[in-house]
């Protein structure tokens, strides 16, 4: 068994326990060739010598006694074991609600790497109006009238929610006060964070889809554009269609940046998914 030291990866730096195990094995086997897949499988009491390979490739899940024995084999400390167990539950969760519940527990560990996700980013993706407020500030002057800011949102939000949005955006350095004391967004395009396999973006997508459903009844036809098409594609055709959608998104961003006199903030949802097996 190789001696453990600082060259081994920290579990707190990971949002994917399979990747953590893969990286740990590579570091350990580089120091001691005996630390093989077979060695690990034997130590956790697996019936198959290919158990560890199947685990890191996602063919099987980790649970029960094998989870405990694996944590012991890696000589994880108590708080590391606690995080590892929650990380496993997070990765193996079957629904978005379950993943969010486990993610919130992960965020309570002060040792979790800050840039992995950050509690602030988790908050940012939890409500549709955070992004909408930031976009509004590009053309709407705002100092401290949270009542007026709240009424600007559609659907309207509470003044306390508007104040919280400003607080969070300032905390994340997405907005700053100018010389006149007005809040202005930083000149940058927010991109989806690839961390945590986009669960944060999934939360926001679900919320925005619900807003889209409401828009069907709430707005007149000349105030919104909602359409649908049913298409059939091969796998390569699907990939080409997705590439066209990505190109459209980039074009819409460019059009926005060239628009000298914006008057409203719009939400643009694209839904493209199979309806047959």
Residue pairs with C-beta under 8 A, 6 or more apart in sequence:
1 32
1 34
1 35
2 28
2 31
2 32
2 34
2 35
3 31
4 75
7 27
7 31
8 24
8 27
8 28
9 20
9 23
9 24
9 27
10 80
10 111
10 113
11 17
11 20
11 76
11 80
11 83
11 84
11 87
12 80
12 83
12 109
12 111
12 112
12 113
13 20
13 113
13 116
14 20
14 23
14 87
14 116
15 87
15 90
15 106
15 116
15 117
15 195
15 196
15 197
16 87
16 91
16 197
17 62
17 84
17 87
17 88
17 91
18 55
18 56
18 57
18 58
18 91
19 56
20 84
20 87
21 52
21 55
21 56
21 70
22 56
24 74
25 35
25 37
25 40
25 52
25 56
28 35
29 35
29 36
37 49
37 50
37 51
37 52
37 53
38 49
40 51
40 52
40 70
40 73
41 48
41 49
41 50
41 51
41 52
42 49
43 69
43 73
44 51
44 65
44 66
44 69
44 70
44 73
45 65
45 66
45 69
46 52
46 66
48 54
51 60
54 60
55 61
55 62
61 92
62 70
62 88
62 92
63 88
63 92
67 84
67 85
67 88
71 80
71 81
71 84
71 85
76 84
79 109
79 111
82 109
83 106
83 109
83 111
83 112
86 102
86 105
86 106
87 102
87 106
89 98
89 102
90 99
90 102
90 103
90 106
93 99
93 101
93 102
96 199
96 202
96 203
96 206
99 199
100 199
100 203
103 117
103 122
103 196
103 199
104 122
106 112
107 117
107 119
107 122
116 195
116 196
117 193
117 195
117 196
117 200
120 168
120 171
120 172
121 172
121 193
121 200
122 200
123 130
123 168
124 130
124 131
124 168
124 169
124 172
124 174
124 200
125 200
125 201
125 203
125 204
126 203
126 204
127 161
127 165
127 207
128 204
128 207
128 208
128 211
128 267
129 153
129 157
129 161
129 162
129 165
130 165
130 168
130 169
131 190
131 204
132 153
132 265
132 267
133 149
133 153
133 162
133 165
133 166
133 169
134 169
134 174
134 175
134 185
134 190
135 185
135 265
136 142
136 149
136 152
136 265
137 175
137 183
137 184
137 185
138 184
138 185
138 262
139 261
139 262
139 263
140 152
141 182
142 149
142 166
142 182
142 183
143 181
143 182
143 183
146 159
146 160
146 162
146 163
146 166
147 159
147 162
149 159
149 162
149 166
150 156
150 157
150 158
150 159
150 161
150 162
153 162
155 214
157 165
166 175
166 183
169 175
169 183
169 185
170 176
170 183
173 186
174 185
174 186
174 190
175 183
175 184
175 185
175 186
176 183
176 184
176 186
177 183
177 184
178 184
189 253
192 198
192 201
193 200
193 201
205 269
208 267
208 269
209 269
209 271
211 267
212 226
212 267
212 269
215 224
215 226
216 224
216 226
230 275
231 241
233 241
241 272
242 272
245 270
245 272
248 270
249 270
252 268
256 262
